[in-house]
Amino acid sequence: MRGISRAVVVVCVSILALAGDSGGDDVYLTNGQKVAGEVTDLGDKIRVRKTSGITVVYPKSKVLRIVRRASAAEEYRKRKGAVEADDAKGLLELARWCAKGGLATEAEAAFRRTLAIASPVYRTAKLEFATLLDKEGRLKEALALYEQLGRDATARARSARDRLDRRRTIVFREAEEHLEKKKYRDAVASLEQAFALTPASGDSAKSKVTETQVLARLSQARKLLADTFASSRLTISRCQTCGGSGTVTCPACKGKGQVQREFITTVGGRIRRIKKWVTCEACHGAKKVRCGSCKGLSADLDGLEGNVRNSLRLMADRAFAGIRSSVSSGVQRMNSAVLKTPLLIGDGSPSYAKSRAMRDAMKSIPPSKKDLAALKRPWKGADAEARGNFLACYGLELAKLVAMIPQSALKPDRKHPPVPLEEAVVGNASLISAFPERHAGGAFRVAGVWKGAAQTAEGALALPVEIETAGPHSLRPFVWRPGAKAVHENLGKALGLKEMTARAAGYPYDDLAEVTGPLAEGERVELTGRFYYDDKPVPDWRFEVWGVAPRLDEETEKAVALLSQEVTFRFKDTPLSAGLGMVADLTGVVIDLDVPEELALKVSARARGIPLGHALGDMLEALELHWVLDGGRVKVTAQASAAERKRSARILKLLPDAKPSGED
């Protein structure tokens, strides 16, 4: 009995050690049966979840042993580690194994790694990957791969495109319904989804909804959505009542400065009523009074009130640091002294005189140290009304100044810090303007045709410019005028905005004025700059231009785009024609071989993630061959003219730098 008890104990201990968090185990029972599934320890029992989903509980006394199998994740890591980074065939086998085992994410990663290598299995891998994406419902990606395969997948491409077009049409119609019902936010969401369903190769003749239609509607929906916030837009314009003067004709005296009053007097013992002209008590003879609409601020108060208040709060601890405590209390009182009661403008009262003295001490906005020193004495001797009056006027001037600067380019965006201009990438103007929040803070190079500068008010700091791009856009590009430099410097110091100070130090104000001035309409240009986006208080996006340069000719531009594609391959004694064919399949670039077939040239070369132009040069160097451009194709030849070689060398200089092929 003791021997039996000990044996039972040993079996139980081994079961406890083996059972647990198993991803797929084999359970051998005492009756000879084997059960496969996920095992969980329940104390004196175990629970087995079979692959069919059925769960069975067994007492441990009926379990002989548990053999733990490697989980799918462990097996994947093992197989992945055994495949070299540039072994296309091995990567394809890994992708097939993952797809068969239901590891969709891992299968996609393996397929993509396979398709990054020029190899004999490239087209096979592309077809299998496209089929996998098609089954998952990712029609746009599957269609792109089918179309790249050409005749090998014509029928599949046609089927995928038809299904994608039907889906996009349904979503677009939903967006149209949202626009009719003025549900602009829902319309934007639907149109973004419709755009995501646009084929990468563009629309076909049978497409009921085109990419241009979607982008145009998306821009319209975004504008309508932004316009719903128009009531809160902080605009500063002239008061329509007083025309911007801050005063209106006194209604009591009708602008005469005097009013007729009737007096009772005694003349010769008789009581008589006489009329006399006396100074108007409403305007004190000034003939005008403060405008009731703008409270004498001369500006439309729709949204201005909040702008003034925000400006003053910001300045309380910045510009007025020398009189911080007094200004802070003054800002608190301003709400009641200014915004809720008539502003004391031009009424000749002592409070107004003190307010005027403070305004006279302030020579510049933002104030200089000398201004602040001169302000201290009149500020200390002023009452709450005089301080409130001065603060409101100061806030108005600051608000006017800030209003001259696009808000999205003025305020630092902590969510989307600006990307350094050195990292500027070629941007699609349509996509950037259609999805501003996704591109916020980015640095871009945008190509287009110069249309000129917009007409702006005299003294405006920002000058809007217009370009025409390949697709519709609402980038709203602008350049800073030379006069903005001093304002940026002052605002940066006064408000503590480091980005504004850096802009003043580095922005090419004068250079841009010299470059944009002589530009003629229709010239091909490339704008380099930063894209800003702000959704508060209202959606606002701007493209701040830092550089304007003439574009390359169209043919060279296309060649640079084609030859900048990164390629990876490993050839060993591979026929040159076969190797070039694999590279052509990988990049989609047509490569013609102008070399006699009887030479039977072979190539041994290796590249990993370097631009096509550099990779071709390295591959052909040992064979004393050259690549040259032939229209929209690349030709490999041994008899390149001096002009052709010179052009190839020029294009190589425009390509991204090539890193050593041994690097990852």
C-alpha positions in Angstrom: 0.0 0.0 0.0 2.8 2.3 0.8 4.3 1.8 -2.6 1.0 2.5 -4.3 0.5 5.6 -2.2 3.9 6.9 -3.1 3.3 6.2 -6.8 0.0 8.1 -6.7 1.8 11.0 -5.0 4.5 11.1 -7.6 2.0 11.0 -10.5 0.0 13.9 -8.9 3.1 16.0 -8.4 4.2 15.5 -12.0 0.7 16.5 -13.1 0.8 19.6 -11.0 4.2 20.6 -12.5 3.2 20.0 -16.1 -0.4 21.2 -16.0 -1.0 24.9 -16.0 -1.0 27.6 -18.6 -0.5 25.4 -21.6 -1.2 26.6 -25.1 -1.8 23.1 -26.6 -1.0 19.9 -24.7 -1.6 16.2 -25.0 -3.2 14.6 -22.0 -2.8 10.8 -21.7 -5.4 9.1 -19.5 -5.1 5.8 -17.6 -7.6 4.1 -20.0 -5.2 4.7 -22.9 -7.1 7.6 -24.4 -5.2 10.8 -25.5 -6.9 14.2 -25.4 -5.4 17.3 -27.0 -6.3 20.8 -25.8 -5.5 23.7 -23.4 -5.0 22.4 -19.9 -5.9 24.3 -16.7 -5.0 23.0 -13.2 -8.1 23.0 -10.8 -6.5 21.4 -7.8 -7.4 17.7 -7.7 -8.8 18.0 -11.2 -7.7 19.3 -14.6 -9.8 21.1 -17.2 -9.1 20.5 -20.9 -10.4 22.8 -23.5 -10.4 20.9 -26.8 -9.6 22.5 -30.1 -13.3 22.0 -31.0 -14.2 24.4 -28.1 -15.7 21.6 -25.8 -14.4 21.7 -22.2 -13.9 18.4 -20.2 -12.9 18.0 -16.6 -10.8 14.9 -15.5 -9.8 13.8 -12.0 -6.0 13.7 -11.7 -6.3 10.1 -10.6 -7.3 9.2 -14.2 -4.5 11.2 -15.7 -1.3 9.2 -16.6 0.8 12.1 -17.9 0.7 15.5 -19.7 3.0 16.2 -22.6 3.3 19.9 -23.2 3.6 20.9 -26.8 5.3 24.1 -28.0 2.7 26.9 -28.5 2.2 28.4 -31.9 3.9 31.6 -30.8 7.0 29.7 -29.6 7.0 27.6 -32.9 6.8 30.9 -34.9 9.7 32.4 -33.0 11.7 29.3 -33.6 10.9 29.2 -37.4 11.5 32.9 -37.8 14.9 32.7 -36.1 16.0 30.0 -38.5 15.3 32.2 -41.6 17.9 34.7 -42.8 16.8 38.3 -43.5 17.3 38.1 -47.2 16.2 34.5 -47.8 13.1 35.1 -49.8 12.2 31.4 -50.2 12.5 30.7 -46.5 10.4 33.8 -45.7 7.7 32.6 -48.1 7.6 29.2 -46.4 7.3 31.0 -43.1 4.4 33.1 -44.4 2.6 30.0 -45.7 3.0 28.2 -42.4 1.6 31.3 -40.5 -1.3 31.6 -42.8 -2.2 27.9 -42.5 -1.9 28.1 -38.7 -4.2 31.2 -38.4 -1.4 33.6 -37.5 -2.7 36.4 -39.7 -0.4 39.2 -38.4 2.7 37.1 -38.5 1.8 35.9 -42.0 1.4 39.4 -43.3 4.8 40.4 -41.8 6.5 37.4 -43.4 4.9 38.1 -46.8 5.9 41.8 -46.7 9.5 40.8 -45.9 9.4 38.4 -48.8 8.1 41.1 -51.2 10.9 43.5 -50.1 13.4 41.2 -51.8 14.0 40.7 -55.5 13.9 36.9 -56.0 12.5 34.1 -58.2 9.5 33.6 -55.8 8.5 37.3 -55.8 5.5 37.0 -58.1 4.3 33.8 -56.4 4.5 35.4 -53.0 2.7 38.5 -54.2 -0.2 36.4 -55.6 -0.5 34.4 -52.3 -0.4 37.6 -50.2 -3.0 39.3 -52.3 -5.3 36.2 -52.0 -4.9 36.3 -48.2 -5.8 40.0 -48.0 -8.8 39.4 -50.3 -10.1 36.7 -48.0 -9.7 39.1 -45.0 -11.8 41.8 -46.8 -8.9 44.2 -47.4 -9.9 44.8 -51.0 -7.9 48.0 -51.5 -4.6 46.3 -50.7 -5.4 43.1 -52.5 -6.4 45.0 -55.6 -3.1 46.9 -55.7 -1.2 43.6 -55.6 -3.4 42.0 -58.2 -2.9 44.9 -60.6 0.9 44.7 -60.1 0.8 41.1 -61.3 -0.8 42.1 -64.6 -2.1 39.2 -66.7 -1.5 36.7 -64.0 -4.4 38.1 -61.9 -6.6 40.1 -64.4 -9.8 38.4 -63.4 -9.1 38.7 -59.7 -8.2 42.3 -60.0 -11.5 43.0 -61.9 -13.6 41.3 -59.2 -11.8 43.1 -56.4 -12.2 46.5 -58.0 -15.9 45.9 -58.6 -16.5 45.0 -55.0 -14.4 47.9 -53.8 -16.3 50.4 -56.0 -19.6 49.1 -54.7 -18.5 49.5 -51.1 -17.2 53.0 -51.7 -20.3 54.1 -53.5 -22.5 53.0 -50.6 -20.3 54.9 -48.1 -20.3 58.0 -50.3 -24.1 58.1 -50.5 -24.3 57.8 -46.7 -22.0 60.9 -46.5 -24.3 62.8 -48.9 -27.2 62.0 -46.7 -25.3 63.3 -43.6 -24.5 66.6 -45.5 -28.2 67.1 -46.4 -29.2 66.6 -42.8 -26.3 69.0 -41.7 -24.6 66.2 -39.7 -21.2 67.5 -40.8 -19.1 65.5 -38.3 -20.7 62.2 -39.5 -20.2 63.3 -43.1 -16.5 63.9 -42.5 -16.2 60.4 -40.9 -18.0 58.7 -43.9 -16.0 60.6 -46.5 -12.7 59.7 -44.8 -13.9 56.1 -45.0 -14.8 56.5 -48.6 -11.4 57.9 -49.4 -9.8 55.0 -47.6 -11.6 52.7 -50.1 -10.1 54.6 -53.2 -7.9 52.2 -55.2 -4.2 53.1 -55.1 -4.1 53.0 -58.9 -6.9 55.5 -59.2 -10.4 55.3 -60.6 -11.5 53.2 -63.5 -13.9 54.3 -66.2 -16.7 52.3 -64.5 -16.2 54.0 -61.1 -19.4 55.7 -60.0 -17.6 57.8 -57.4 -14.1 59.3 -58.2 -11.3 60.2 -55.8 -11.6 63.8 -56.9 -15.3 63.8 -55.9 -14.5 62.3 -52.5 -11.7 64.8 -51.8 -13.8 67.8 -52.9 -16.7 66.7 -50.7 -14.4 66.0 -47.8 -12.9 69.6 -48.0 -16.5 70.9 -48.2 -17.6 68.9 -45.2 -14.6 70.0 -43.2 -15.3 73.7 -44.1 -18.9 73.3 -43.1 -17.9 71.7 -39.8 -15.5 74.5 -39.1 -18.2 77.1 -40.0 -20.5 75.7 -37.3 -18.1 77.2 -34.8 -18.1 80.6 -36.5 -20.0 82.2 -33.6 -17.0 81.6 -31.4 -14.4 82.6 -33.9 -12.2 85.4 -32.3 -12.4 87.9 -35.1 -11.6 91.6 -34.8 -13.4 93.9 -37.3 -14.6 97.5 -37.2 -17.7 98.1 -35.2 -20.6 98.6 -37.7 -22.4 101.0 -35.5 -19.7 103.6 -35.0 -17.6 102.7 -38.1 -14.5 102.0 -35.9 -14.4 105.4 -34.3 -15.6 104.2 -30.9 -18.0 107.1 -30.6 -21.4 108.0 -32.1 -23.4 111.2 -32.4 -24.9 112.1 -29.0 -28.6 111.2 -29.2 -29.5 113.8 -26.6 -28.2 116.9 -28.4 -28.1 115.3 -31.9 -24.4 116.3 -32.3 -24.8 120.0 -31.4 -23.1 119.9 -28.0 -25.9 121.9 -26.5 -29.6 121.3 -25.7 -32.4 123.8 -25.2 -33.8 123.9 -21.7 -36.9 125.7 -20.4 -36.6 127.9 -17.3 -39.1 129.8 -15.2 -38.2 133.3 -14.3 -39.8 136.6 -13.1 -39.7 139.6 -15.3 -41.4 142.8 -14.1 -43.3 140.9 -11.5 -44.6 138.5 -14.0 -43.7 134.8 -14.2 -42.4 133.8 -17.6 -41.0 130.7 -19.3 -37.8 131.2 -21.3 -35.6 128.7 -23.3 -31.8 128.7 -23.2 -29.1 126.7 -24.8 -27.0 124.8 -22.3 -24.1 122.4 -22.5 -25.4 118.8 -23.1 -25.1 116.7 -20.0 -24.8 113.5 -21.9 -21.7 114.4 -24.0 -20.5 117.4 -21.9 -20.4 119.4 -25.1 -18.3 116.9 -27.0 -21.2 116.3 -29.5 -20.3 112.5 -29.4 -20.7 109.8 -26.8 -19.2 106.3 -26.4 -20.6 103.8 -28.8 -23.0 101.5 -27.0 -22.3 98.5 -29.3 -18.5 98.3 -28.9 -18.3 100.1 -25.5 -15.9 102.6 -27.2 -13.4 99.9 -28.2 -14.0 100.7 -31.9 -14.2 97.0 -32.7 -16.9 94.5 -33.2 -17.3 92.7 -29.8 -18.5 89.4 -31.3 -15.8 87.2 -29.9 -13.5 90.1 -29.0 -14.4 90.1 -25.4 -13.0 86.6 -24.8 -9.9 87.4 -26.9 -9.2 90.5 -24.8 -9.7 88.6 -21.5 -7.4 85.8 -22.6 -4.7 88.2 -23.8 -4.7 90.0 -20.5 -4.6 86.8 -18.4 -1.6 85.7 -20.5 0.1 89.0 -20.1 -0.5 89.4 -16.4 2.4 87.1 -15.5 4.5 87.9 -18.6 4.7 91.4 -19.8 3.7 93.0 -16.5 6.1 91.0 -14.4 7.2 94.2 -12.7 3.7 95.0 -11.4 2.5 91.4 -11.3 0.3 91.4 -8.2 -1.4 94.7 -9.1 -2.1 93.6 -12.6 -3.5 90.3 -11.5 -6.0 92.0 -9.3 -6.7 94.5 -12.1 -7.5 91.7 -14.4 -9.9 90.3 -11.9 -11.6 93.7 -11.5 -11.7 94.2 -15.3 -14.7 91.8 -15.7 -16.9 94.0 -13.6 -15.3 97.4 -14.2 -15.2 97.1 -18.0 -17.1 94.2 -19.4 -20.3 94.7 -17.3 -20.3 98.5 -16.9 -19.9 101.3 -19.4 -16.2 101.8 -20.4 -14.9 105.2 -19.2 -13.8 106.5 -22.6 -13.6 110.3 -23.1 -16.0 111.4 -20.4 -13.5 113.7 -18.7 -13.7 111.9 -15.3 -10.6 111.6 -13.1 -10.6 107.8 -13.7 -10.4 108.4 -17.4 -7.6 110.9 -17.0 -5.6 108.4 -15.0 -6.3 105.7 -17.6 -5.1 108.0 -20.3 -1.9 108.7 -18.4 -1.2 104.9 -18.2 -1.9 104.5 -21.9 0.5 107.3 -22.8 3.2 105.6 -20.7 2.8 102.5 -22.9 4.7 103.3 -26.2 4.8 99.8 -27.6 2.8 96.6 -27.7 4.2 94.3 -26.1 5.7 96.8 -23.7 9.4 97.4 -23.3 11.2 97.5 -20.0 11.2 101.3 -20.2 7.5 101.3 -20.7 6.9 99.2 -17.7 9.1 101.4 -15.5 7.1 104.4 -16.7 3.8 102.6 -16.0 4.5 101.8 -12.3 3.7 105.2 -10.8 0.4 106.0 -12.6 -0.7 102.4 -12.0 -0.3 102.6 -8.3 -2.2 105.9 -8.2 -5.1 104.6 -10.3 -8.5 103.3 -9.0 -10.2 100.1 -10.1 -12.1 101.8 -12.9 -9.0 103.5 -14.4 -7.1 100.2 -14.2 -9.9 98.3 -15.8 -10.2 100.9 -18.6 -6.5 100.7 -19.3 -6.4 97.0 -19.3 -9.3 96.7 -21.7 -7.6 99.1 -24.1 -4.3 97.3 -23.8 -6.0 94.0 -24.3 -7.7 95.3 -27.4 -4.4 96.4 -28.9 -2.7 93.1 -28.1 -5.7 91.2 -29.5 -5.5 93.2 -32.7 -1.8 92.3 -33.0 -2.3 88.6 -32.3 -5.2 88.6 -34.8 -2.8 89.4 -37.6 -1.0 86.1 -37.0 -2.6 82.8 -37.9 -3.4 81.2 -34.5 -2.3 77.7 -35.6 1.2 79.0 -36.4 1.4 81.2 -33.3 0.6 78.8 -30.5 3.0 75.9 -29.8 1.2 72.6 -30.4 2.2 70.2 -27.6 0.3 67.3 -29.2 2.1 67.7 -32.5 5.5 69.3 -32.0 6.9 70.7 -35.3 9.2 68.3 -37.2 12.6 69.9 -38.1 12.6 71.3 -41.6 15.7 69.1 -42.4 13.3 66.1 -42.2 10.8 67.5 -44.7 9.2 64.9 -46.9 7.4 65.1 -50.2 3.7 65.6 -49.3 0.5 65.1 -51.2 -1.3 68.4 -50.9 -4.8 66.8 -51.2 -4.1 64.3 -48.4 -2.6 66.9 -46.1 -5.4 69.3 -46.4 -8.1 66.6 -46.3 -6.6 65.1 -43.1 -5.0 68.1 -41.3 -5.0 66.5 -37.8 -3.0 63.6 -39.1 -0.3 65.8 -40.6 -0.1 68.4 -37.9 3.5 69.4 -37.0 4.9 67.8 -40.1 7.5 69.3 -42.4 6.7 68.9 -46.1 7.8 69.7 -49.6 4.8 70.4 -51.8 5.1 70.8 -55.5 2.8 72.9 -57.6 2.3 75.7 -60.1 2.7 79.3 -58.7 -0.6 81.2 -58.8 0.6 84.4 -57.0 0.0 86.1 -53.7 -3.4 87.0 -52.3 -4.4 90.6 -51.7 -4.2 91.5 -48.0 -4.8 94.5 -45.8 -2.0 97.0 -45.4 0.1 96.1 -42.4 -0.8 92.4 -42.4 2.1 90.3 -41.1 1.2 87.1 -43.0 1.0 87.0 -46.8 -1.2 84.1 -48.2 0.1 82.6 -51.4 -1.6 80.3 -53.9 -0.4 77.2 -55.7 -2.1 74.8 -58.0 -1.3 71.1 -57.3 -2.2 67.9 -59.0 -5.3 67.4 -56.9 -7.7 69.7 -55.0 -6.4 71.1 -51.7 -6.9 73.7 -49.0 -3.4 73.9 -47.6 -3.7 77.7 -47.1 0.1 78.4 -47.5 1.5 81.7 -46.4 4.8 83.5 -45.9 5.7 86.0 -43.2 6.4 89.5 -44.4 9.7 91.2 -43.3 7.8 93.5 -40.9 6.7 90.4 -38.9 10.2 89.8 -37.6 10.2 92.6 -35.0 6.6 91.5 -33.9 7.7 87.9 -33.5 10.7 89.0 -31.4 8.6 91.2 -29.1 5.9 88.6 -28.7 8.3 85.8 -28.1 10.0 87.7 -25.3 6.8 89.1 -23.8 4.7 86.0 -23.9 7.6 83.6 -23.2 7.0 81.7 -26.5 10.2 79.9 -27.3 9.0 78.8 -30.7 8.2 82.4 -31.6 11.6 83.5 -30.6 13.2 80.7 -32.6 11.1 81.6 -35.6 12.2 85.3 -35.4 15.9 84.1 -35.3 15.7 81.6 -38.1 12.9 82.5 -40.5 14.1 83.9 -43.9 11.8 86.9 -43.9 13.8 89.1 -46.4 14.9 86.1 -48.6 11.4 84.9 -49.2 10.3 88.5 -50.1 13.0 88.6 -52.7 12.2 85.1 -54.1 8.4 85.4 -54.3 8.4 89.0 -55.6 9.6 88.2 -59.2 7.8 84.9 -59.5 5.4 84.8 -62.5 2.1 83.0 -62.5 2.5 79.5 -64.0 6.0 78.8 -62.9 6.7 75.4 -61.4 7.8 75.7 -57.8 8.3 73.6 -54.7 7.3 75.0 -51.3 9.1 73.8 -48.1 7.6 74.4 -44.7 5.7 73.3 -41.7 2.0 72.3 -41.5 0.1 73.6 -38.4 -3.3 72.4 -37.2 -5.4 73.7 -34.3 -8.9 72.6 -33.4 -9.5 75.2 -30.7 -11.3 77.5 -30.5 -12.2 76.6 -34.1 -10.6 74.2 -36.7 -7.7 76.1 -38.4 -4.9 74.7 -40.5 -2.0 76.6 -42.3 1.1 75.7 -44.2 3.9 78.0 -43.1 6.3 78.4 -46.0 10.0 78.5 -45.2 11.4 78.0 -48.7 10.4 78.5 -52.3 12.5 76.9 -55.0 12.0 76.2 -58.7 11.1 72.6 -59.5 13.0 70.1 -61.6 11.7 69.4 -65.1 8.9 66.9 -65.0 10.8 64.0 -66.6 13.7 64.3 -64.1 11.2 64.6 -61.2 9.6 61.3 -62.3 13.0 59.6 -62.7 14.1 60.6 -59.2 10.8 59.2 -57.7 11.3 55.9 -59.5 15.0 55.5 -58.7 14.6 56.5 -55.0 12.7 53.3 -54.3 14.6 51.1 -51.8 15.5 47.6 -53.0 16.8 44.4 -51.4 18.3 41.4 -53.3 21.0 38.8 -53.1 22.3 37.4 -56.4 25.0 34.8 -56.8 26.0 33.9 -60.4 22.5 34.9 -61.4 22.0 35.6 -65.2 21.9 39.4 -65.5 18.6 39.4 -67.4 17.0 37.3 -64.7 18.4 39.6 -61.9 17.2 42.7 -63.7 13.8 41.1 -64.2 13.4 40.4 -60.5 14.4 44.0 -59.7 11.8 45.2 -62.2 9.1 43.1 -60.6 10.1 44.5 -57.2 10.0 48.1 -58.1 7.6 48.3 -61.1 10.3 50.1 -63.2 10.7 48.9 -66.7 14.4 47.9 -67.2 15.7 47.1 -70.8 18.9 45.2 -71.3 20.8 46.5 -74.3 23.6 43.8 -74.2 24.1 40.9 -76.6 22.6 37.7 -75.3 25.5 35.6 -76.4 27.7 37.2 -73.7 25.6 35.3 -71.1 26.6 37.8 -68.4 26.0 36.8 -64.8 25.9 39.0 -61.7 26.8 38.4 -58.0 25.6 41.3 -55.9 23.8 42.0 -52.7 21.8 45.1 -51.5 19.6 45.7 -48.5 17.3 48.7 -48.4 19.2 51.1 -50.7 17.8 53.3 -53.5 17.4 51.6 -56.8 19.7 54.0 -58.7 22.6 53.3 -56.3 21.8 49.5 -56.3 21.9 49.3 -60.1 25.2 51.2 -60.2 26.8 48.9 -57.7 25.5 45.8 -59.5 26.7 46.9 -63.0 30.0 48.3 -62.0 31.9 45.0 -62.1 30.4 44.3 -65.5 31.5 47.7 -66.8 27.9 48.5 -67.7 25.8 51.6 -67.1 22.2 52.5 -66.6 20.7 55.5 -68.4 17.2 56.9 -68.8 15.2 56.2 -71.9 11.9 58.0 -71.6 10.1 56.6 -68.6 12.3 53.4 -68.7 15.8 52.5 -67.5 18.2 51.0 -70.1 21.3 49.0 -69.2 24.0 49.3 -71.8 27.8 49.3 -72.3 27.6 52.2 -74.9 26.3 55.2 -72.9 27.0 58.6 -74.4 28.7 61.3 -72.3 25.5 63.3 -72.1 23.6 60.2 -70.8 26.2 59.5 -68.2 26.2 63.1 -67.1 22.4 63.0 -66.6 22.6 59.7 -64.7 25.2 61.2 -62.4 23.0 64.3 -61.8 20.1 62.1 -60.9 22.2 60.0 -58.5 23.1 63.2 -56.6 19.3 63.9 -56.1 18.7 60.4 -54.6 18.7 59.7 -50.9 22.2 58.6 -49.6 22.8 54.9 -49.8 23.8 53.1 -46.7 26.2 50.1 -46.8 24.4 47.0 -48.0 25.5 45.1 -44.9 23.4 47.3 -42.7 19.8 46.5 -41.7 
